[in-house]
């Protein structure tokens, strides 16, 4: 089987399963490998503004069943993985990238690509992510984008809402990689959006600016956990060539 066939089989293998087999344990190594693969996911500017929380203790799982509104996928899950956005860590992640770039300079700090990388994380990222409590920085970004955008194409970027969308997109890419990896390991997942985000944040002791992207239930799926055939809007209705 070639790579294309392997990937096609994984895509078809992955289904949102809502009832897991309570007698089949998901090995910790499966979760670890899948999260290691998730970390390799593409993300905006390599800022990696995400965190992943594994919930596996029986005490915690009971709480999360309640927090996930007693969904069948929740109360039969072997483990949960909570995908969290950490927009508030942008300074730390920018500094981390600068350190990695300096390490790769290989004695040649004047290299043009090295200098561009240092400027990117040292100058552009603060402009992109900085927010003041009055929202003035967001208004300035919006004004600059609007004016400059009259004369040439540019990324239209303003306040916290744009930043939130960006970090959630990156986190969702990691979540998708994780689910495909779990499918490749011959286990199943169910991504859940129905949960009490306030209680989940409190349980994980997350800071105010952290946000829950999604909670993924993991286990060995059952036939009863698949709710019928998979229906998708036809290709011709969603794909356009321009």
N, CA, C and O of each residue as an XYZ file, in Angstrom:
968
protein
N       0.848     -1.191      0.000
C       0.000      0.000      0.000
C       0.892      1.252      0.000
O       1.773      1.384      0.850
N       0.663      2.172     -0.954
C       1.475      3.382     -1.018
C       0.934      4.443     -0.050
O      -0.086      4.242      0.609
N       1.648      5.583      0.017
C       1.267      6.629      0.971
C      -0.154      7.139      0.726
O      -0.907      7.381      1.669
N      -0.508      7.297     -0.535
C      -1.846      7.800     -0.855
C      -2.915      6.847     -0.355
O      -3.908      7.277      0.232
N      -2.722      5.574     -0.580
C      -3.690      4.574     -0.132
C      -3.742      4.501      1.397
O      -4.814      4.358      1.985
N      -2.565      4.603      2.033
C      -2.523      4.589      3.493
C      -3.289      5.766      4.073
O      -4.072      5.616      5.011
N      -3.048      6.944      3.497
C      -3.726      8.129      4.018
C      -5.231      8.051      3.770
O      -6.023      8.433      4.631
N      -5.620      7.564      2.613
C      -7.046      7.421      2.312
C      -7.709      6.483      3.313
O      -8.831      6.734      3.754
N      -7.022      5.410      3.670
C      -7.602      4.456      4.620
C      -7.752      5.078      6.004
O      -8.714      4.787      6.715
N      -6.793      5.943      6.393
C      -6.881      6.620      7.694
C      -8.038      7.610      7.699
O      -8.792      7.689      8.668
N      -8.175      8.364      6.612
C      -9.279      9.324      6.498
C     -10.623      8.609      6.605
O     -11.531      9.079      7.291
N     -10.745      7.474      5.926
C     -12.000      6.734      5.963
C     -12.192      6.034      7.305
O     -13.323      5.832      7.747
N     -11.087      5.665      7.951
C     -11.160      5.011      9.263
C     -11.656      5.964     10.342
O     -12.369      5.552     11.257
N     -11.278      7.245     10.237
C     -11.644      8.206     11.275
C     -13.124      8.573     11.172
O     -13.568      9.122     10.164
N     -13.858      8.272     12.194
C     -15.245      8.697     12.348
C     -15.431      9.194     13.774
O     -14.742      8.739     14.687
N     -16.350     10.118     13.966
C     -16.681     10.567     15.317
C     -17.518      9.480     15.974
O     -18.691      9.298     15.647
N     -16.900      8.760     16.904
C     -17.571      7.647     17.560
C     -18.082      8.107     18.925
O     -17.322      8.663     19.718
N     -19.346      7.879     19.192
C     -19.985      8.425     20.386
C     -20.246      7.395     21.486
O     -20.919      7.689     22.474
N     -19.707      6.183     21.306
C     -19.860      5.164     22.356
C     -18.651      4.233     22.279
O     -18.470      3.502     21.305
N     -17.829      4.277     23.329
C     -16.601      3.506     23.331
C     -16.741      2.218     24.145
O     -17.579      2.121     25.041
N     -15.915      1.245     23.817
C     -15.903     -0.031     24.519
C     -15.220      0.158     25.876
O     -14.042      0.513     25.919
N     -15.928     -0.069     26.978
C     -15.339      0.165     28.309
C     -14.259     -0.847     28.674
O     -13.506     -0.634     29.624
N     -14.179     -1.934     27.933
C     -13.232     -3.002     28.264
C     -11.907     -2.885     27.517
O     -10.994     -3.678     27.752
N     -11.792     -1.915     26.628
C     -10.561     -1.760     25.856
C      -9.834     -0.506     26.321
O     -10.347      0.604     26.181
N      -8.664     -0.681     26.863
C      -7.853      0.425     27.370
C      -7.058      1.051     26.229
O      -6.522      0.347     25.372
N      -6.988      2.356     26.226
C      -6.127      3.061     25.270
C      -4.754      3.230     25.918
O      -4.639      3.936     26.920
N      -3.719      2.605     25.376
C      -2.386      2.729     25.977
C      -1.914      4.178     26.014
O      -2.186      4.959     25.102
N      -1.212      4.519     27.071
C      -0.686      5.880     27.190
C       0.229      6.236     26.022
O       0.268      7.387     25.587
N       0.963      5.249     25.517
C       1.880      5.508     24.400
C       1.135      5.968     23.148
O       1.668      6.745     22.357
N      -0.084      5.494     22.973
C      -0.880      5.912     21.814
C      -1.200      7.404     21.906
O      -1.085      8.140     20.926
N      -1.601      7.830     23.095
C      -1.895      9.249     23.306
C      -0.621     10.073     23.138
O      -0.645     11.122     22.494
N       0.476      9.614     23.702
C       1.736     10.352     23.631
C       2.205     10.499     22.184
O       2.552     11.599     21.754
N       2.216      9.404     21.439
C       2.646      9.485     20.035
C       1.752     10.417     19.238
O       2.230     11.181     18.399
N       0.468     10.352     19.497
C      -0.471     11.176     18.738
C      -0.319     12.658     19.060
O      -0.483     13.506     18.184
N      -0.007     12.970     20.313
C       0.242     14.365     20.668
C       1.578     14.841     20.118
O       1.711     16.003     19.734
N       2.561     13.963     20.075
C       3.841     14.326     19.447
C       3.634     14.653     17.969
O       4.268     15.565     17.438
N       2.758     13.916     17.312
C       2.439     14.204     15.910
C       1.639     15.491     15.793
O       1.835     16.269     14.859
N       0.734     15.715     16.747
C      -0.067     16.950     16.723
C       0.819     18.176     16.832
O       0.549     19.200     16.204
N       1.883     18.077     17.630
C       2.796     19.198     17.812
C       3.501     19.560     16.507
O       3.965     20.689     16.346
N       3.584     18.614     15.578
C       4.207     18.866     14.280
C       3.265     19.576     13.310
O       3.657     19.882     12.184
N       2.048     19.836     13.728
C       1.059     20.450     12.845
C       1.472     21.859     12.429
O       2.154     22.554     13.182
N       1.061     22.282     11.234
C       1.303     23.670     10.830
C       0.579     24.625     11.759
O      -0.517     24.335     12.238
N       1.203     25.769     12.008
C       0.568     26.759     12.871
C       1.107     28.137     12.525
O       2.183     28.256     11.940
N       0.380     29.156     12.876
C       0.707     30.514     12.470
C       2.048     30.959     13.023
O       2.241     31.026     14.237
N       2.979     31.266     12.115
C       4.302     31.818     12.453
C       5.116     30.936     13.392
O       6.047     31.410     14.042
N       4.770     29.659     13.463
C       5.442     28.725     14.367
C       5.402     29.211     15.818
O       6.296     28.901     16.605
N       4.375     29.965     16.165
C       4.260     30.470     17.531
C       3.757     29.393     18.498
O       4.000     29.480     19.702
N       3.062     28.383     17.980
C       2.639     27.239     18.788
C       1.920     27.681     20.073
O       2.261     27.257     21.178
N       0.932     28.531     19.889
C       0.194     29.073     21.033
C      -0.927     28.113     21.432
O      -2.117     28.412     21.338
N      -0.473     26.940     21.883
C      -1.407     25.888     22.268
C      -0.850     25.109     23.456
O       0.347     25.146     23.740
N      -1.733     24.418     24.130
C      -1.378     23.455     25.167
C      -2.369     22.306     25.090
O      -3.509     22.493     24.663
N      -1.936     21.102     25.506
C      -2.779     19.915     25.437
C      -2.801     19.242     26.814
O      -1.750     18.953     27.387
N      -3.982     19.000     27.329
C      -4.139     18.433     28.665
C      -4.775     17.042     28.570
O      -5.883     16.885     28.058
N      -4.057     16.050     29.067
C      -4.564     14.677     29.075
C      -5.329     14.444     30.377
O      -4.792     14.665     31.463
N      -6.558     14.007     30.271
C      -7.385     13.723     31.444
C      -7.611     12.220     31.490
O      -8.325     11.675     30.649
N      -7.007     11.544     32.467
C      -7.101     10.077     32.506
C      -7.447      9.516     33.873
O      -7.894      8.372     33.956
N      -7.260     10.278     34.960
C      -7.597      9.745     36.283
C      -9.109      9.588     36.400
O      -9.867     10.376     35.835
N      -9.537      8.582     37.126
C     -10.974      8.316     37.245
C     -11.704      9.496     37.899
O     -12.829      9.824     37.523
N     -11.063     10.114     38.860
C     -11.673     11.266     39.531
C     -11.897     12.423     38.561
O     -12.974     13.017     38.521
N     -10.865     12.730     37.783
C     -10.983     13.830     36.819
C     -11.978     13.486     35.719
O     -12.758     14.337     35.292
N     -11.949     12.219     35.256
C     -12.843     11.834     34.167
C     -14.309     11.982     34.569
O     -15.142     12.399     33.764
N     -14.617     11.637     35.825
C     -15.996     11.791     36.291
C     -16.438     13.250     36.227
O     -17.571     13.554     35.854
N     -15.536     14.132     36.592
C     -15.859     15.555     36.525
C     -16.063     15.994     35.073
O     -16.979     16.760     34.772
N     -15.211     15.506     34.187
C     -15.305     15.931     32.795
C     -16.534     15.365     32.092
O     -17.049     15.973     31.153
N     -17.001     14.215     32.538
C     -18.267     13.716     31.996
C     -19.370     14.729     32.268
O     -20.174     15.037     31.388
N     -19.403     15.242     33.488
C     -20.394     16.262     33.844
C     -20.153     17.552     33.054
O     -21.094     18.148     32.529
N     -18.883     17.979     32.974
C     -18.571     19.218     32.259
C     -18.931     19.112     30.780
O     -19.261     20.114     30.146
N     -18.867     17.892     30.227
C     -19.215     17.666     28.819
C     -20.681     17.272     28.668
O     -21.072     16.659     27.675
N     -21.484     17.634     29.668
C     -22.936     17.534     29.617
C     -23.438     16.098     29.474
O     -24.492     15.848     28.890
N     -22.656     15.153     30.022
C     -23.045     13.739     30.048
C     -23.274     13.138     28.666
O     -24.092     12.232     28.504
N     -22.559     13.637     27.686
C     -22.630     13.044     26.358
C     -22.148     11.591     26.428
O     -21.284     11.261     27.240
N     -22.709     10.727     25.578
C     -22.318      9.312     25.603
C     -20.836      9.148     25.295
O     -20.183      8.268     25.856
N     -20.296      9.985     24.408
C     -18.866      9.915     24.101
C     -18.029     10.243     25.325
O     -16.920      9.733     25.487
N     -18.564     11.093     26.178
C     -17.824     11.490     27.375
C     -17.854     10.399     28.435
O     -16.808     10.048     28.980
N     -19.031      9.854     28.741
C     -19.086      8.905     29.853
C     -18.557      7.519     29.484
O     -18.406      6.676     30.369
N     -18.272      7.256     28.209
C     -17.647      5.981     27.840
C     -16.181      6.153     27.438
O     -15.522      5.172     27.094
N     -15.660      7.385     27.475
C     -14.285      7.649     27.034
C     -13.266      7.038     27.988
O     -13.465      7.022     29.203
N     -12.182      6.540     27.424
C     -11.065      6.065     28.236
C     -10.209      7.234     28.716
O      -9.729      7.238     29.850
N     -10.023      8.213     27.854
C      -9.255      9.400     28.191
C      -9.851     10.593     27.444
O     -10.533     10.439     26.432
N      -9.573     11.789     27.974
C      -9.901     13.023     27.289
C      -8.602     13.769     26.993
O      -7.639     13.683     27.754
N      -8.589     14.491     25.893
C      -7.506     15.432     25.629
C      -8.146     16.789     25.366
O      -8.977     16.936     24.470
N      -7.746     17.775     26.160
C      -8.300     19.123     26.037
C      -7.302     19.976     25.261
O      -6.140     20.099     25.646
N      -7.775     20.561     24.164
C      -6.939     21.418     23.329
C      -7.208     22.869     23.715
O      -8.339     23.350     23.657
N      -6.144     23.546     24.107
C      -6.254     24.880     24.700
C      -5.435     25.880     23.900
O      -4.303     25.586     23.518
N      -5.993     27.062     23.642
C      -5.228     28.134     23.007
C      -4.611     29.020     24.084
O      -5.238     29.323     25.099
N      -3.365     29.428     23.836
C      -2.644     30.258     24.800
C      -2.110     31.516     24.115
O      -0.902     31.708     23.979
N      -3.027     32.347     23.699
C      -2.679     33.624     23.077
C      -1.797     34.465     23.996
O      -0.982     35.263     23.533
N      -1.972     34.274     25.308
C      -1.246     35.073     26.293
C       0.234     34.711     26.387
O       1.001     35.425     27.034
N       0.647     33.613     25.750
C       2.051     33.192     25.811
C       2.879     33.702     24.625
O       3.970     33.190     24.377
N       2.386     34.684     23.903
C       3.066     35.092     22.675
C       4.486     35.597     22.934
O       5.384     35.344     22.132
N       4.697     36.307     24.043
C       6.057     36.797     24.336
C       7.020     35.624     24.553
O       8.130     35.615     24.021
N       6.590     34.655     25.325
C       7.423     33.490     25.611
C       7.734     32.713     24.341
O       8.873     32.296     24.132
N       6.724     32.515     23.487
C       6.933     31.757     22.256
C       7.796     32.530     21.261
O       8.609     31.929     20.559
N       7.634     33.846     21.188
C       8.485     34.645     20.295
C       9.940     34.551     20.739
O      10.841     34.393     19.916
N      10.162     34.650     22.053
C      11.522     34.530     22.592
C      12.092     33.158     22.294
O      13.265     33.042     21.942
N      11.289     32.122     22.428
C      11.729     30.753     22.137
C      12.176     30.631     20.686
O      13.205     30.018     20.402
N      11.403     31.215     19.758
C      11.786     31.175     18.348
C      13.085     31.934     18.095
O      13.927     31.481     17.320
N      13.248     33.074     18.738
C      14.489     33.848     18.583
C      15.689     33.021     19.042
O      16.731     33.025     18.387
N      15.549     32.321     20.149
C      16.641     31.484     20.659
C      16.975     30.360     19.685
O      18.145     30.037     19.481
N      15.932     29.757     19.078
C      16.186     28.680     18.120
C      16.897     29.221     16.874
O      17.783     28.566     16.326
N      16.503     30.416     16.431
C      17.143     31.009     15.250
C      18.602     31.325     15.535
O      19.466     31.092     14.691
N      18.879     31.855     16.719
C      20.269     32.152     17.086
C      21.099     30.880     17.143
O      22.261     30.879     16.737
N      20.513     29.797     17.642
C      21.225     28.525     17.704
C      21.556     28.009     16.312
O      22.580     27.358     16.109
N      20.676     28.307     15.350
C      20.887     27.819     13.982
C      21.781     28.739     13.159
O      22.075     28.447     11.999
N      22.219     29.859     13.757
C      23.036     30.820     13.006
C      24.368     30.216     12.584
O      24.951     30.632     11.582
N      24.857     29.225     13.352
C      26.072     28.503     12.988
C      27.252     29.447     12.764
O      28.011     29.311     11.805
N      27.380     30.406     13.680
C      28.518     31.322     13.606
C      28.391     32.385     12.542
O      29.361     33.089     12.258
N      27.233     32.519     11.953
C      27.047     33.505     10.885
C      25.796     34.342     11.156
O      24.815     34.238     10.420
N      25.822     35.172     12.204
C      24.637     35.952     12.584
C      24.248     37.015     11.557
O      23.148     37.565     11.625
N      25.139     37.311     10.605
C      24.837     38.322      9.591
C      24.096     37.738      8.397
O      23.731     38.466      7.473
N      23.875     36.433      8.411
C      23.121     35.796      7.335
C      21.759     36.480      7.189
O      21.068     36.722      8.178
N      21.389     36.784      5.961
C      20.166     37.555      5.714
C      18.929     36.851      6.258
O      18.054     37.500      6.832
N      18.842     35.532      6.086
C      17.674     34.805      6.584
C      17.622     34.828      8.107
O      16.546     34.921      8.698
N      18.808     34.742      8.744
C      18.859     34.807     10.197
C      18.377     36.166     10.680
O      17.589     36.248     11.622
N      18.843     37.229     10.045
C      18.451     38.577     10.444
C      16.951     38.791     10.240
O      16.285     39.409     11.070
N      16.432     38.277      9.133
C      14.992     38.409      8.883
C      14.191     37.665      9.950
O      13.168     38.153     10.431
N      14.671     36.483     10.309
C      13.969     35.722     11.332
C      13.970     36.427     12.673
O      12.955     36.449     13.369
N      15.113     37.006     13.042
C      15.194     37.729     14.312
C      14.295     38.958     14.303
O      13.657     39.271     15.309
N      14.241     39.658     13.165
C      13.347     40.819     13.052
C      11.886     40.393     13.105
O      11.038     41.076     13.680
N      11.614     39.242     12.486
C      10.232     38.754     12.440
C       9.684     38.534     13.850
O       8.596     39.001     14.185
N      10.452     37.818     14.668
C       9.973     37.511     16.017
C      10.260     38.621     17.015
O       9.565     38.745     18.023
N      11.276     39.425     16.742
C      11.622     40.490     17.669
C      10.845     41.772     17.454
O      10.671     42.560     18.384
N      10.367     41.990     16.213
C       9.673     43.242     15.901
C       8.233     43.033     15.431
O       7.316     43.710     15.895
N       8.042     42.081     14.498
C       6.702     41.913     13.935
C       5.739     41.240     14.919
O       4.583     41.648     15.027
N       6.205     40.220     15.630
C       5.305     39.523     16.549
C       4.785     40.438     17.664
O       3.606     40.347     18.005
N       5.619     41.322     18.250
C       5.065     42.262     19.232
C       3.992     43.169     18.631
O       2.992     43.475     19.280
N       4.207     43.595     17.390
C       3.192     44.432     16.726
C       1.909     43.636     16.526
O       0.807     44.164     16.676
N       2.066     42.359     16.186
C       0.912     41.513     15.878
C       0.097     41.164     17.117
O      -1.133     41.163     17.068
N       0.768     40.868     18.227
C       0.082     40.294     19.378
C      -0.126     41.239     20.554
O      -0.937     40.948     21.434
N       0.578     42.351     20.592
C       0.446     43.218     21.760
C      -0.963     43.793     21.863
O      -1.552     44.215     20.868
N      -1.484     43.802     23.075
C      -2.791     44.416     23.352
C      -2.711     45.212     24.653
O      -2.128     44.753     25.636
N      -3.293     46.392     24.650
C      -3.408     47.177     25.871
C      -4.860     47.116     26.341
O      -5.762     46.817     25.558
N      -5.073     47.395     27.599
C      -6.411     47.203     28.158
C      -7.439     48.181     27.609
O      -8.640     47.940     27.731
N      -6.996     49.277     27.009
C      -7.926     50.222     26.391
C      -8.265     49.858     24.940
O      -9.195     50.418     24.359
N      -7.511     48.921     24.362
C      -7.757     48.524     22.983
C      -7.181     49.467     21.944
O      -7.521     49.381     20.764
N      -6.300     50.378     22.383
C      -5.733     51.364     21.466
C      -4.846     50.694     20.415
O      -4.889     51.059     19.241
N      -4.045     49.717     20.836
C      -3.149     49.047     19.893
C      -3.925     48.365     18.775
O      -3.495     48.380     17.622
N      -5.069     47.766     19.109
C      -5.897     47.128     18.087
C      -6.448     48.142     17.100
O      -6.499     47.882     15.898
N      -6.859     49.292     17.604
C      -7.371     50.344     16.717
C      -6.277     50.855     15.781
O      -6.530     51.133     14.608
N      -5.065     50.974     16.311
C      -3.941     51.434     15.487
C      -3.654     50.409     14.390
O      -3.454     50.781     13.233
N      -3.632     49.122     14.745
C      -3.400     48.077     13.743
C      -4.474     48.129     12.668
O      -4.178     48.044     11.476
N      -5.728     48.269     13.100
C      -6.834     48.309     12.140
C      -6.692     49.510     11.202
O      -6.910     49.388      9.996
N      -6.330     50.660     11.754
C      -6.197     51.867     10.948
C      -5.071     51.724      9.929
O      -5.223     52.096      8.765
N      -3.936     51.179     10.379
C      -2.808     50.993      9.462
C      -3.189     50.043      8.329
O      -2.911     50.317      7.162
N      -3.821     48.937      8.676
C      -4.224     47.960      7.658
C      -5.214     48.558      6.673
O      -5.139     48.297      5.472
N      -6.137     49.355      7.178
C      -7.150     49.958      6.316
C      -6.533     50.960      5.345
O      -6.845     50.952      4.155
N      -5.659     51.819      5.855
C      -5.044     52.846      5.006
C      -4.089     52.229      3.995
O      -4.184     52.499      2.797
N      -3.169     51.400      4.479
C      -2.196     50.785      3.572
C      -2.900     49.863      2.581
O      -2.488     49.753      1.426
N      -3.963     49.203      3.036
C      -4.708     48.305      2.169
C      -5.386     48.991      1.002
O      -5.804     48.325      0.055
N      -5.503     50.306      1.049
C      -6.058     51.042     -0.086
C      -5.114     51.035     -1.288
O      -5.538     51.224     -2.428
N      -3.834     50.815     -1.011
C      -2.824     50.947     -2.061
C      -2.168     49.630     -2.448
O      -1.624     49.512     -3.546
N      -2.212     48.644     -1.567
C      -1.607     47.347     -1.897
C      -2.221     46.259     -1.020
O      -2.745     46.542      0.057
N      -2.153     45.004     -1.494
C      -2.691     43.910     -0.685
C      -1.901     43.741      0.607
O      -0.676     43.861      0.609
N      -2.587     43.468      1.682
C      -1.915     43.198      2.939
C      -2.853     42.436      3.868
O      -4.068     42.419      3.668
N      -2.280     41.817      4.870
C      -3.096     41.106      5.849
C      -3.888     42.115      6.667
O      -3.307     43.023      7.262
N      -5.201     41.967      6.703
C      -6.056     42.877      7.465
C      -6.157     42.346      8.891
O      -6.806     41.331      9.146
N      -5.513     43.039      9.805
C      -5.371     42.534     11.156
C      -5.628     43.645     12.145
O      -5.079     44.739     12.022
N      -6.473     43.361     13.136
C      -6.811     44.405     14.096
C      -6.605     43.990     15.535
O      -5.474     43.890     16.010
N      -7.710     43.749     16.228
C      -7.646     43.529     17.663
C      -7.672     42.078     18.082
O      -7.260     41.191     17.334
N      -8.161     41.846     19.290
C      -8.122     40.528     19.902
C      -8.936     39.496     19.123
O      -8.588     38.315     19.110
N     -10.008     39.929     18.479
C     -10.845     38.971     17.749
C     -10.055     38.297     16.633
O     -10.156     37.086     16.442
N      -9.265     39.083     15.892
C      -8.442     38.512     14.832
C      -7.392     37.570     15.410
O      -7.117     36.517     14.835
N      -6.814     37.940     16.530
C      -5.813     37.085     17.172
C      -6.440     35.775     17.644
O      -5.842     34.709     17.500
N      -7.633     35.856     18.202
C      -8.322     34.657     18.684
C      -8.597     33.692     17.540
O      -8.388     32.486     17.670
N      -9.066     34.229     16.420
C      -9.334     33.379     15.261
C      -8.054     32.671     14.816
O      -8.070     31.482     14.500
N      -6.956     33.408     14.795
C      -5.684     32.867     14.324
C      -5.202     31.725     15.212
O      -4.822     30.669     14.707
N      -5.213     31.924     16.529
C      -4.702     30.874     17.413
C      -5.647     29.674     17.458
O      -5.194     28.542     17.626
N      -6.949     29.906     17.310
C      -7.880     28.779     17.295
C      -7.730     27.960     16.008
O      -7.875     26.738     16.042
N      -7.444     28.607     14.885
C      -7.201     27.864     13.648
C      -6.000     26.948     13.813
O      -6.045     25.780     13.425
N      -4.931     27.475     14.385
C      -3.728     26.665     14.577
C      -4.006     25.484     15.513
O      -3.573     24.363     15.249
N      -4.720     25.740     16.593
C      -5.018     24.689     17.551
C      -5.909     23.613     16.932
O      -5.744     22.427     17.219
N      -6.848     24.025     16.088
C      -7.735     23.066     15.430
C      -6.959     22.175     14.462
O      -7.281     20.998     14.301
N      -5.931     22.741     13.815
C      -5.089     21.917     12.948
C      -4.402     20.822     13.757
O      -4.306     19.680     13.307
N      -3.923     21.173     14.956
C      -3.289     20.187     15.825
C      -4.296     19.117     16.257
O      -3.963     17.934     16.324
N      -5.518     19.537     16.546
C      -6.555     18.596     16.958
C      -6.864     17.605     15.832
O      -7.058     16.416     16.086
N      -6.909     18.089     14.604
C      -7.173     17.202     13.470
C      -6.040     16.197     13.293
O      -6.289     15.016     13.049
N      -4.793     16.661     13.414
C      -3.664     15.746     13.324
C      -3.759     14.673     14.398
O      -3.510     13.495     14.142
N      -4.123     15.096     15.605
C      -4.262     14.155     16.715
C      -5.310     13.090     16.401
O      -5.066     11.903     16.621
N      -6.467     13.495     15.891
C      -7.540     12.542     15.608
C      -7.158     11.576     14.499
O      -7.494     10.394     14.558
N      -6.452     12.077     13.479
C      -5.999     11.184     12.401
C      -4.967     10.194     12.928
O      -4.955      9.030     12.527
N      -4.106     10.656     13.823
C      -3.113      9.769     14.416
C      -3.786      8.673     15.243
O      -3.401      7.506     15.161
N      -4.781      9.046     16.031
C      -5.504      8.053     16.832
C      -6.161      7.021     15.921
O      -6.171      5.831     16.235
N      -6.711      7.473     14.793
C      -7.307      6.539     13.830
C      -6.252      5.596     13.267
O      -6.509      4.406     13.089
N      -5.055      6.134     12.984
C      -3.962      5.306     12.470
C      -3.513      4.276     13.489
O      -2.977      3.229     13.126
N      -3.733      4.572     14.778
C      -3.386      3.640     15.859
C      -4.511      2.639     16.121
O      -4.424      1.821     17.038
N      -5.576      2.712     15.301
C      -6.726      1.811     15.390
C      -7.572      2.050     16.640
O      -8.144      1.122     17.211
N      -7.637      3.319     17.049
C      -8.572      3.727     18.092
C      -9.466      4.833     17.537
O      -9.372      5.188     16.362
N     -10.327      5.370     18.387
C     -11.343      6.293     17.884
C     -11.433      7.545     18.754
O     -10.978      7.574     19.898
N     -12.030      8.567     18.172
C     -12.174      9.849     18.861
C     -13.554     10.440     18.607
O     -14.273     10.044     17.690
N     -13.890     11.396     19.452
C     -15.079     12.217     19.222
C     -14.771     13.634     19.698
O     -14.651     13.867     20.900
N     -14.643     14.577     18.772
C     -14.406     15.965     19.188
C     -15.697     16.558     19.729
O     -16.754     16.432     19.110
N     -15.607     17.204     20.884
C     -16.811     17.726     21.534
C     -16.713     19.237     21.704
O     -15.723     19.765     22.212
N     -17.764     19.914     21.265
C     -17.872     21.358     21.473
C     -18.876     21.683     22.570
O     -18.918     22.807     23.072
N     -19.673     20.708     22.932
C     -20.654     20.924     23.994
C     -20.045     20.672     25.360
O     -19.987     19.528     25.811
N     -19.589     21.726     26.024
C     -19.000     21.585     27.360
C     -19.082     22.916     28.087
O     -19.288     23.964     27.476
N     -18.918     22.855     29.400
C     -18.937     24.050     30.239
C     -17.513     24.601     30.310
O     -16.689     24.112     31.083
N     -17.236     25.607     29.511
C     -15.866     26.113     29.405
C     -15.381     26.752     30.707
O     -14.185     26.727     30.997
N     -16.286     27.317     31.486
C     -15.891     27.939     32.745
C     -15.383     26.885     33.717
O     -14.329     27.057     34.330
N     -16.124     25.802     33.858
C     -15.715     24.742     34.778
C     -14.466     24.012     34.291
O     -13.620     23.622     35.096
N     -14.351     23.826     32.977
C     -13.158     23.165     32.438
C     -11.913     24.013     32.707
O     -10.885     23.490     33.137
N     -12.005     25.313     32.456
C     -10.864     26.195     32.725
C     -10.493     26.179     34.205
O      -9.312     26.160     34.552
N     -11.487     26.188     35.064
C     -11.223     26.177     36.500
C     -10.570     24.854     36.918
O      -9.650     24.843     37.735
N     -11.047     23.750     36.356
C     -10.501     22.441     36.701
C      -9.039     22.303     36.262
O      -8.234     21.670     36.944
N      -8.712     22.901     35.121
C      -7.351     22.828     34.607
C      -6.470     23.962     35.134
O      -5.282     24.037     34.823
N      -7.072     24.838     35.932
C      -6.346     25.966     36.517
C      -5.719     26.851     35.430
O      -4.557     27.247     35.523
N      -6.508     27.145     34.411
C      -6.023     27.944     33.290
C      -6.184     29.432     33.584
O      -7.115     29.826     34.286
N      -5.293     30.255     33.056
C      -5.419     31.704     33.239
C      -6.592     32.258     32.442
O      -7.147     31.575     31.581
N      -6.955     33.470     32.729
C      -8.153     34.084     32.147
C      -8.113     34.119     30.622
O      -9.133     33.883     29.975
N      -6.948     34.410     30.040
C      -6.875     34.579     28.589
C      -6.712     33.275     27.820
O      -6.736     33.286     26.589
N      -6.546     32.148     28.516
C      -6.535     30.855     27.838
C      -7.966     30.495     27.446
O      -8.918     30.863     28.133
N      -8.108     29.770     26.330
C      -9.436     29.372     25.873
C      -9.431     27.903     25.462
O      -8.422     27.373     24.997
N     -10.578     27.262     25.644
C     -10.721     25.864     25.240
C     -11.092     25.817     23.767
O     -12.108     26.379     23.357
N     -10.271     25.153     22.977
C     -10.569     24.988     21.555
C     -11.567     23.849     21.348
O     -12.598     24.028     20.700
N     -11.258     22.695     21.897
C     -12.189     21.562     21.879
C     -11.695     20.511     22.866
O     -10.539     20.523     23.289
N     -12.596     19.609     23.220
C     -12.254     18.467     24.050
C     -12.471     17.213     23.207
O     -13.528     17.044     22.600
N     -11.476     16.342     23.173
C     -11.573     15.145     22.346
C     -11.620     13.917     23.246
O     -10.705     13.675     24.033
N     -12.686     13.152     23.121
C     -12.820     11.888     23.830
C     -12.126     10.799     23.019
O     -12.229     10.762     21.792
N     -11.412      9.904     23.724
C     -10.639      8.853     23.058
C     -11.011      7.497     23.638
O     -11.179      7.354     24.849
N     -11.137      6.504     22.764
C     -11.417      5.143     23.205
C     -11.446      4.216     22.013
O     -11.088      4.599     20.899
N     -11.876      2.992     22.259
C     -12.092      2.039     21.185
C     -13.557      2.082     20.808
O     -14.423      1.671     21.581
N     -13.829      2.582     19.617
C     -15.203      2.794     19.210
C     -15.995      1.504     19.035
O     -15.432      0.426     18.844
N     -17.303      1.642     19.104
C     -18.210      0.513     18.893
C     -19.120      0.805     17.709
O     -19.214      1.943     17.250
N     -19.781     -0.223     17.225
C     -20.721     -0.040     16.107
C     -21.857      0.895     16.509
O     -22.339      1.685     15.697
N     -22.281      0.800     17.774
C     -23.368      1.663     18.234
C     -22.939      3.129     18.318
O     -23.776      4.031     18.334
N     -21.635      3.351     18.371
C     -21.136      4.725     18.457
C     -21.129      5.471     17.133
O     -20.916      6.683     17.102
N     -21.361      4.752     16.040
C     -21.427      5.387     14.720
C     -22.890      5.615     14.375
O     -23.666      4.669     14.240
N     -23.247      6.859     14.239
C     -24.646      7.201     13.999
C     -24.931      7.251     12.500
O     -25.075      8.324     11.913
N     -25.008      6.079     11.903
C     -25.394      6.000     10.494
C     -24.249      6.280      9.531
O     -23.093      6.407      9.935
N     -24.590      6.371      8.264
C     -23.601      6.603      7.227
C     -23.073      8.034      7.307
O     -23.724      8.921      7.860
N     -21.899      8.238      6.753
C     -21.314      9.579      6.733
C     -21.836     10.311      5.497
O     -21.620      9.876      4.365
N     -22.519     11.420      5.730
C     -23.059     12.229      4.635
C     -22.241     13.500      4.486
O     -21.906     14.143      5.480
N     -21.921     13.863      3.270
C     -21.211     15.105      2.989
C     -21.872     15.798      1.802
O     -22.340     15.146      0.869
N     -21.905     17.115      1.849
C     -22.416     17.897      0.719
C     -21.574     17.548     -0.509
O     -20.356     17.419     -0.388
N     -22.187     17.390     -1.689
C     -21.439     16.980     -2.883
C     -20.271     17.912     -3.203
O     -20.335     19.120     -2.978
N     -19.217     17.322     -3.728
C     -18.002     18.046     -4.124
C     -18.335     19.284     -4.950
O     -17.774     20.357     -4.727
N     -19.254     19.130     -5.908
C     -19.560     20.236     -6.816
C     -20.192     21.431     -6.129
O     -20.179     22.539     -6.666
N     -20.752     21.210     -4.934
C     -21.415     22.309     -4.233
C     -20.482     23.095     -3.320
O     -20.839     24.174     -2.848
N     -19.292     22.561     -3.070
C     -18.399     23.234     -2.135
C     -17.017     23.554     -2.719
O     -16.236     24.278     -2.102
N     -16.719     23.018     -3.900
C     -15.412     23.242     -4.515
C     -15.599     24.051     -5.795
O     -16.407     23.700     -6.655
N     -14.839     25.138     -5.904
C     -14.983     26.032     -7.053
C     -13.599     26.346     -7.630
O     -12.656     26.608     -6.884
N     -13.487     26.318     -8.925
C     -12.262     26.697     -9.621
C     -12.452     28.088    -10.187
O     -13.407     28.338    -10.921
N     -11.533     29.011     -9.845
C     -11.682     30.396    -10.295
C     -10.464     30.825    -11.095
O     -10.401     31.962    -11.562
